[in-house]
């Protein structure tokens, strides 16, 4: 079954349990980053590689923050 909100131009990448949906919007790339079944965080960048790098950095910061709370 396909996701009705999933554009065929969207790429799904998983990183450390998070889902990153990459898509192009005009001149920018968008990365929607979230754990499954959670509201995503939106990251914008001028190219795909930058969007993915920013998403990975955001995920790593979230995991470090969670670890510091323990």
N, C-alpha and C positions, 0 to 999 in steps of 0.2 A: 504494500500500500504506500502511496506517495504522500508526502506532506503538502497540503494545498498552499502553504505559505512558502514553500521551498522553490525558489526560482531555478530553472535549469542552468543558469549562469553562476549559481552558488556552489562553492566548494566547501566541503566539511573536512576539518582537520581536528584530530584529538591530541591533546597535550596534557599529561599529568592528570587525567580524569576530567578535564574541561573540554567542552566542544567549542570550536572556533569556526564560525561560518563566514567565509570570505565572499564578497561580491563587489562588483564594480558599479559605481553610481556616478555617472558623468565623468568628470576628470579624476575623481578620488576613488580609493578602495575603502570598503567598510569591512570591519571585523566585528562580529557579534560574538561575545565571549561569555560563556556561562557553564555552570555545572548542569547536568541534565535536570530538566523540570524546574529550573530557576530562571528568573528574569535576567536577560543578558545585559552586559555592558557594551556600549558602542564605542569603537575605536576607529578613527579616520586617519588615512595616510595617503600620500601622493602615489604610491605604487604598492603592488602586492607584497613584495618582500618587506617593505617598511611596516605595512599593516600586520603582517605575521610576526615580525620582530617585536613590535609594540604589544601585541597580544600575548606573546610568550613572556615578555617582561612583566606585564600586568599580572599574569597568572603566578609567576614566581614571587612577586610582591605579596599577593594574597596568601600564598602558602607560607611565606616567611612570617607574615602577620599572624596567621593562625597558629603557627608553631610557637611564637613568642607569647601567646596568650596562655599556653599550657603550662 
